Amino acid sequence: MTDNAEGAISAHLTALPDRVGVDGLEDKWTKAWNDAQTYKFGNTRDRKAVYSIDTPPPTVSGHLHVGHVFSYTHTDVIARYKRMRGFDVFYPMGWDDNGLPTERRVQNYYGVRVDTSLKYDPDFKPPFEGTEGKKIQAKDQVPCSRQNFIELCEKLTAQDEKQFEALWRELGLSIDWSQTYHTIGEHPRRVAQKAFLRNLARGEAYQKDAPGLWDVTFQTAVAQAELESREYDGFYHKIAFRFEDGTPIYIETTRPELLAACGALIAHPDDERYKKYFGQYVYSPLFKVKVPILAHKAAEMDKGAGIAMCCTFGDVTDVEWWRDLNLPTRSIIQRNGRIIMNVPDWITDEGGKAIFEETEGKTTFSARKIIVDHLRESGDMDGEPKPTKRMTNFYEKGDKPLEIVTSRQWYLKNGGTDEKLNAELIERGKELNFHPDFMRVRYENWVHGLNGDWLISRQRFFGVPFPLWYPVKEDGSADYDHPITPSEDILPIDPTTDVPAGYTEDQRDVPGGFTAENDIMDTWATSSLTPQIVTRWEEPGEENQAIHAATFPMDLRPQGQDIIRTWLFSTVDRAHLENRCLPWAHATLSGWILDPDHKKMSKSKGNVVVPNEPLKKFGADAVRYWAAAARLGLDATYDEGQMKIGRRLAIKLLNATKFALAIGREDENHHVGSAAEATWNPTDVTEPLDRAAMAKMAFVVRTATEALESYEHSKALEIIESYFWQFCDDYIELVKNRAYGTPDEHGRTPSEAAVLSARTALGLGLDAFARLLAPYLPYATEEVWHWMHDGEGSVHRAAWPTPEPYVIAASGVSPETLAWAGRAVEQLRKIKSEAKVSMKTPILSVALSAAADGVNAIRSAIDDIAQAGRVVGKFDLVEKHAEEASASDDGSDETVIIAASELGEPPAKKPKKK
């Protein structure tokens, strides 16, 4: 396609297929795009000419679902649009292949678990190769070394990624597959470790022993952003603490098994019931430990008895009280979720010691039963436990309530303990363009609500290791206050296998030697650096430095609304700390996919649809249409009805384009009739109806462009699609006889200029629709584009249409002329429909009534209207007076109404073939 200064569009036409359809287009064009490297980043060095996208790396844990198809289609529409706008689009794909989801899948798929005491076995064979969806119990999993387990993770994720890539290609994502990365690969590990070491050097990363949320199933610490509050069944127990003289004061608790960990009773400072007791002491039931009664504003006066025991630690409120009131640490829960194995030294009562010994090593559930039975026996429990439902913290991927245990962990500053940094991150959020904008408040609420720094260490195996060692003291303990760090030029490293400078392997884990940091980074600690990873931040070489300068800060971060607090915020935090800027200018937030019952789709609910099914049933263009029709930030229902509409739209584009291109192929006398070339010059559009169609096209191009510039892809699609159907149903039907040069009912042949006008408007229109719909229906639009251009080039590398050629073609005619003409034809068809005769039945005479501007518009296109409606006789137009009713019997507005009509004889039916 070429555009000259006057806006003329030239096309080299190719042979048209006998039959058209959407089936098979995915395979045909996927291969063609791959062979031609249609979507490859061109390594443009000018930052202003590049549009870079921080694509979400999907978690490689088995299967994608239609929710992924939904959000990734939104991104692809923008990527394709920007490419057609002339940008060199940097559009990589990543695979998030480290972290718990991968570990769980590997454990179940191969039937293995890690035993850190085992050495690497180069000949290790897992007991299974896929377990057909069955969950392998931990007791049945075969132990293997950490390194063997990591190798299995890498093997399985590589298999999964091939399936994911095939699906993304079938969906038509215009990814540059040469830019693919892995969150566990060598380059991402180097970036993550380098960024951490710089955080450490600047004092932004630090370690401390502190109470933290702990998942007993996965045996790892959990960050605040990974919490999920769920309703959990429990029981309230009314329990008596006693003053020295035996007078009781009652608290209500759902966790009596933590009585031995109690450090104080807490009430609100304004609670009149307990003011007189503040500063006094009571003794805990069963264990007889002396504890103070204290005041704290976080106590809830209207909850339970209004006074609560503070145990270290039952929940996050206990941590707040413990920290603010400087209470003793009395932890009795181990990392495995069981009670510690030795009686703690703060229990000195012999009876209390005996009771505690009964709970040693028990689960919290079993320990609770033991304690409740003793409370009944001692008379320290008032009545029986009362059922209740309470909101409890879970790890978002876990099945059991979290415990709070004290452990050494690594933290990264995120504004949770630093007011200055918090304010800076709030300002960063104000700089960022959120789409839709109302999502901004979710970011701000999260940052304002932070109550601690980001816990980034995990006690797992498959992830990016912290690049640290520690000196080993003479007593064999690790000197955590003086970590040994590697130089950046040797990254990435694994401290469990690599040796720090100045040491040898035989000094590992011995006094005077060194020991490795065994923890790995939270998966978000790597994913939060995707802008730095994909743009090759701090990678050596001029080529890498040039790419980074041309792509960072990036233009777009697309993601789900549910991970604003994790991925979006953590990425802003990392870029602010390291680069002192936003990581991207825009963030687009997709909603969730709901099932037909309007429930959120999730694997846990079992209502997920695998994307292969609708893709096979309806085709990629149809599925993309359904996804793209949904607005950003709003939930959308999985709707196969919408996919059927999308498929029908794609087929209609094929049929309409074939029809328009076929006109005049045998007529060598007309300018646009050549079978080899067509030149659609806007100045050749001379008829009012054709000009009206071009005026509407100019409006559609302008408004659709404005919508896409504002990241409102669904609004743009609605505008484009609405006019496409009007163009096909009204305009093509009105002008097809003139475009063919067919004589009218009176034997009059249209002039050559009138024929050329129709053909030019059809060509300009269908050329525009191919480009306007290209971001949404990449396969169907590529097919018709190649009909127009003799198989050369790609519509996805063509220029996005601009309004100018269509403004020239319109020559000041209003688009309403087409609308009036369409209404007039509709009324002519209504005459035949009500008479229950064929649409080919001639109308001998007719009078239509319309408003004054409608009469003028209809008159300007009356020949085309007459041919479309087969009016063979008198055709009168009557100006509708103000006093005439404007509504039909069914209440619908009728701007054009039938004043009078007379039908001829219906055409004779052709005899059926025997």
Protein Blocks (a to p, Z undefined) as FASTA:
>chain_A
ZZdfkopacdddddddfbdcfehklmmmmmmmmmnommgcehiablklpccdddddddde
hiacfklmmmmmmmmmmmmmmmmnopacdddddddfedjklmmmmmmmnopacdfkbccd
fkbccfbecjehpacdfklpccddfklmmmmmmmmmmmmmmmmmmmmmmnopacdfklgc
cfkbmklmmmmmmmmmmmmmnopaccddddddddfklopacdfklgccdddddddddddd
ddfkopacddddfblmlmmmpgbdcddfklmklmmmgopacddehjlpacdddddfkbcf
kgojlpacddddfblmlmmmmmmnopacddfbdfkopacfbdcfklmbfklmmmmmmmgo
pafklmmmmmmmmmmmnopagcjdddddddddddfkbcbdcdddddddddddehjmmmkl
mmmmmmmmmmpccddfklmmmmmmmmmmpcbdcdfbdcdfbdcdddddddddfkopacfk
lccdddfklpccdfklmccehiafklgoiahiacddfbdcdfklmmmmmmmmmnopaiac
jklmmmmmmmpccfbdcddfklmmmmmmmmmmmmmmmnopafbfbdcdddddddfkopac
dfklopaccfklmmmmnojklmmmmmmmpcghiacdddfklmmmmmmmmmmmmmmmmmmm
mgoklmmkbmklpfkbccddfklpmbfklmmmmmmmmmmmmmmmmmmmnopaklmmmmmm
mmmmmmmmmmmmmmmmmmnopacfkopacdfklmmmmmmmmmmmmmmmmmmmmmmmmmlm
mmmmmmmnnopajfklcccddfklmmmmnnopafklmmmmmmmmmmmmmmmmmnopafkl
ccfbdcddddfklmmmmmmmmmmmmmmnopabdcddddddfklcfbdfkopacfbdcfbd
cdddddddddddZZ
